[in-house]
Amino acid sequence: MDFAAARKVMVDSQVRVNDVTDRTLQAALLAVPRERFCASDRAFSAYGEVEVEIANGRRLMQAREVAKLIQALDAREGETALAIAAPYAAAVLARMGLKVTAQEADQVVMDVVAPALADAGVVGVVAPFTQPACEGFDVIVSEAAVAVKPEAWLAALRVGGRLVVVERHGPNGRAVLYVMAQGGVSRRELFDAAPPVLQEMTPAPAFAL
């Protein structure tokens, strides 16, 4: 399979047509080998409009949604980024000139994506999703959805930092942008999306009499 040709078709037919106009981001998407971030036997579907499996039920977000999230971040060269459950986004941000840490909670998933992350210059960390690696990040992105406001992730942002994630309650979800200001956090809804929800970021069932 000609993966380079598949990447161009992906950018032309899935990304540009969805109002992703950032040229630096488009160039990064054309350069990053998405097929290396999924299970080897699923590489053929890496550029389709599907959420491709990595391992143990973890999946890559659809490319157009990743692109829209990253564009909303207004990421700048030289900034620091944390990619939580977002290995493909991590490599794209690194290609755009950011210093990126990719965090996974499952070593099996990290084993799949680690070689490609290393080649992209991304630092890989295995730690619970509820505990962000370090703090003081300029941007944070997740390719998975959360069922509750990610307070711990927001606490890892510096003032002026931005976080993009899908908040999902049931079958539908909304991508949102959080911005950390000196006096608090602002929230703006971006677009509809429904990637799988991270189990670790789901509230425990509450029981009432």
C-alpha positions as CSV (number, residue, x, y, z in Angstrom):
1,M,0.0,0.0,0.0
2,D,1.2,3.5,-0.9
3,F,0.9,5.2,2.5
4,A,2.2,8.5,1.3
5,A,-0.5,8.7,-1.3
6,A,-3.1,7.6,1.3
7,R,-2.0,10.5,3.5
8,K,-2.5,13.0,0.7
9,V,-6.0,11.7,0.0
10,M,-6.7,11.8,3.7
11,V,-5.7,15.5,4.0
12,D,-7.5,16.5,0.8
13,S,-10.7,14.6,1.4
14,Q,-11.1,14.6,5.2
15,V,-9.1,17.5,6.6
16,R,-9.1,20.4,4.2
17,V,-12.8,20.0,3.5
18,N,-13.6,20.3,7.2
19,D,-12.2,23.9,7.5
20,V,-8.7,22.9,8.7
21,T,-6.9,25.7,7.0
22,D,-3.6,25.9,9.0
23,R,-0.9,25.2,6.4
24,T,1.7,24.1,9.1
25,L,-0.8,21.6,10.5
26,Q,-1.6,20.3,7.0
27,A,2.1,19.8,6.3
28,A,2.5,17.9,9.5
29,L,-0.4,15.6,8.7
30,L,1.1,14.9,5.3
31,A,4.4,14.0,7.0
32,V,3.4,11.9,10.0
33,P,3.0,8.1,9.3
34,R,-0.4,7.5,10.9
35,E,-0.2,3.8,10.0
36,R,2.6,3.4,12.6
37,F,0.3,4.4,15.5
38,C,-2.2,1.5,15.2
39,A,-2.0,-2.3,15.4
40,S,0.1,-3.6,12.5
41,D,-2.7,-5.7,11.1
42,R,-4.9,-2.6,10.9
43,A,-2.4,-0.4,9.1
44,F,-4.3,-0.7,5.9
45,S,-7.2,1.2,7.5
46,A,-5.2,4.0,9.1
47,Y,-6.3,6.6,6.6
48,G,-9.9,5.7,6.4
49,E,-12.7,7.6,8.2
50,V,-12.6,5.2,11.1
51,E,-11.2,5.0,14.6
52,V,-8.4,2.4,14.2
53,E,-7.5,0.1,17.0
54,I,-4.1,0.5,18.7
55,A,-4.3,-2.3,21.3
56,N,-6.6,-3.4,24.2
57,G,-9.5,-1.5,23.0
58,R,-7.7,1.9,22.6
59,R,-8.3,3.6,19.3
60,L,-6.9,6.5,17.3
61,M,-9.3,9.4,16.8
62,Q,-10.4,10.0,13.2
63,A,-7.9,12.2,11.5
64,R,-10.3,15.0,10.7
65,E,-11.2,15.3,14.4
66,V,-7.6,15.3,15.5
67,A,-6.9,18.1,13.0
68,K,-9.8,20.2,14.1
69,L,-8.7,19.8,17.8
70,I,-5.1,20.8,17.0
71,Q,-6.2,23.8,14.9
72,A,-8.3,25.0,17.8
73,L,-5.3,24.9,20.1
74,D,-3.5,27.5,18.1
75,A,-0.3,25.6,18.9
76,R,3.0,27.5,18.3
77,E,6.5,26.3,17.7
78,G,8.5,26.0,20.9
79,E,5.5,25.4,23.2
80,T,5.3,22.4,25.5
81,A,2.5,19.9,24.9
82,L,1.0,16.9,26.7
83,A,-0.8,14.4,24.6
84,I,-3.0,12.2,26.8
85,A,-4.2,9.0,25.1
86,A,-3.2,10.8,21.9
87,P,-0.1,9.3,20.3
88,Y,-0.9,10.4,16.7
89,A,-1.7,14.0,17.8
90,A,1.6,13.9,19.8
91,A,3.6,13.2,16.6
92,V,1.7,15.9,14.6
93,L,2.4,18.5,17.3
94,A,6.1,17.5,17.4
95,R,6.2,17.9,13.6
96,M,4.8,21.4,14.1
97,G,7.8,22.3,16.4
98,L,6.4,21.7,19.8
99,K,8.1,19.8,22.7
100,V,5.7,17.0,23.3
101,T,5.1,14.3,26.0
102,A,2.8,11.5,25.1
103,Q,1.1,9.8,28.1
104,E,-0.5,6.4,28.0
105,A,-2.0,4.4,30.9
106,D,-1.5,0.9,29.3
107,Q,2.1,-0.4,28.7
108,V,0.7,-2.6,25.9
109,V,-0.5,0.5,24.0
110,M,2.7,2.3,24.6
111,D,4.7,-0.6,23.2
112,V,2.8,-0.3,19.9
113,V,3.3,3.4,19.5
114,A,6.7,3.9,21.2
115,P,8.9,3.4,18.1
116,A,7.0,6.0,16.1
117,L,6.9,8.4,19.0
118,A,10.7,8.1,19.5
119,D,11.2,8.8,15.8
120,A,9.1,11.9,16.1
121,G,11.1,13.1,19.1
122,V,8.2,12.7,21.5
123,V,8.8,11.6,25.1
124,G,6.6,8.7,26.1
125,V,5.3,8.2,29.7
126,V,3.2,5.5,31.2
127,A,1.0,6.7,34.0
128,P,-2.7,6.8,35.0
129,F,-4.7,9.2,32.9
130,T,-6.0,10.8,36.1
131,Q,-2.5,11.9,36.9
132,P,-0.9,14.1,34.2
133,A,2.8,13.8,33.7
134,C,4.3,16.9,35.1
135,E,2.7,20.3,34.8
136,G,3.1,23.8,33.3
137,F,2.1,22.8,29.8
138,D,1.1,25.3,27.1
139,V,-1.3,22.8,25.4
140,I,-2.9,19.5,26.3
141,V,-4.8,17.3,23.8
142,S,-6.7,14.0,24.0
143,E,-7.9,11.8,21.2
144,A,-10.3,10.0,23.6
145,A,-13.4,11.4,25.2
146,V,-14.0,12.1,28.9
147,A,-17.3,11.8,30.8
148,V,-16.4,14.4,33.4
149,K,-14.6,17.8,33.3
150,P,-10.9,16.9,33.4
151,E,-9.9,19.0,36.4
152,A,-6.5,17.3,36.9
153,W,-5.6,18.0,33.3
154,L,-6.6,21.6,33.6
155,A,-4.4,21.9,36.7
156,A,-1.5,20.8,34.6
157,L,-1.8,23.9,32.3
158,R,0.2,27.1,32.8
159,V,-1.7,30.4,32.7
160,G,-2.5,31.0,29.1
161,G,-2.5,27.3,28.4
162,R,-5.1,25.5,26.3
163,L,-6.8,22.1,26.5
164,V,-8.9,20.4,23.8
165,V,-10.9,17.2,24.5
166,V,-14.2,15.7,23.7
167,E,-16.7,15.6,26.5
168,R,-19.2,12.8,26.0
169,H,-22.3,11.8,28.0
170,G,-24.1,9.0,26.2
171,P,-24.0,8.5,22.4
172,N,-23.0,12.0,21.5
173,G,-20.2,14.3,22.5
174,R,-18.8,17.8,22.0
175,A,-15.2,18.8,21.4
176,V,-14.4,21.7,23.8
177,L,-11.6,24.2,24.2
178,Y,-10.5,25.2,27.7
179,V,-8.2,28.2,28.2
180,M,-6.5,28.8,31.6
181,A,-6.6,32.5,32.6
182,Q,-5.2,34.2,35.7
183,G,-8.7,34.4,37.2
184,G,-10.1,31.1,36.1
185,V,-10.9,28.8,33.2
186,S,-13.0,29.5,30.1
187,R,-14.8,26.9,28.1
188,R,-15.9,27.0,24.4
189,E,-17.7,24.2,22.5
190,L,-16.2,23.4,19.1
191,F,-17.9,20.6,17.1
192,D,-19.7,17.3,17.5
193,A,-17.6,14.1,18.0
194,A,-18.0,10.8,19.7
195,P,-14.7,8.9,20.2
196,P,-14.6,6.2,22.9
197,V,-14.6,7.4,26.5
198,L,-11.6,6.7,28.7
199,Q,-12.8,4.4,31.4
200,E,-10.4,6.1,33.9
201,M,-12.2,9.5,33.2
202,T,-15.7,8.2,33.9
203,P,-17.3,8.8,37.3
204,A,-18.0,5.8,39.5
205,P,-21.7,4.9,39.6
206,A,-23.6,6.7,42.4
207,F,-26.1,4.8,44.5
208,A,-28.9,6.5,46.4
209,L,-31.7,5.1,48.6
